[in-house]
Amino acid sequence: MYACTDGYIYVKKHNVFLRRTSYLKRDGYLQIKVSIGGKKKHLILHRIIAQAFIPNPENKPQVNHINGVKTDK
């Protein structure tokens, strides 16, 4: 799984990168479905992007949208 600065998640399958499609959860957050270790997982998109690009030296457990828009990547 690869996170890009454009806010999309890509997976490598058969030496080809495929962009994962996000969908809206009932609570208003964007989510993607991926297979990790043969098991399907549902991951919240903004958390993946934050883990990839925002330093967390205090090891805080959550990330929040500063502007309050849940669908921002």
N, C-alpha and C positions, 0 to 999 in steps of 0.2 A: 504494500500500500504506500502511495506517495502523495504527499500534500503539496500543492502548488500555490504560489502567491496569488493566482487568479481566483482562489477560493474553491477549487475543485479537487477531488480526490481521484487518483488514478490507480489502477491495479495492473500488474503485468501478468498476462496470460498468453502462453505460447509465444513468447518474445514480442508481444504486441501490447502497448499501453492502452487500456480502456478506461474511459471516464465513467465514474459511478454516477448514477442518477440519484439526486436527492428527492425526498418527499417530505411533506409537512406532517408533523405529529399533531395530535389533538391539542397539545399544550402550546402550539405555535412555533416550535423549533424545527429546523431542518434536520433530517436524519438520513443516513445511508445504510444499506445492508451490504455486508461483506462476509466473506468466508475466511475464518482464521483457524488454522489447524484442522480444517475439515468441518468446523462448526460455524453455522450462520450466526452473525452478530449484528445487532442494530446499534449504530454509533451516532452520537450527536455531532453534527458537522462542525459547529463553531468550536467545540472542545478539541477536535483533531487539529484544526487549523491553529488554534492557540498553542497547543503542545508543540507543534512543529516550528512556530515562528516567534513566540513570545517567551522571553526568559522568565523563569520562575525561581529565583534564588531563595525565596522564603518557603518554597514547597507548599504553596497554598492549594487547597483541594478543588477550588471552583474557579470558573472564569465567567465574567459578566459582560453583557453588551453595554458599553458606556452610553450609547445613544438610545438604549431601550428598545431597539428594533430587533426582535427575535429572529427574523429571517436574514439578517446581515451575516455574511460569512466572515 
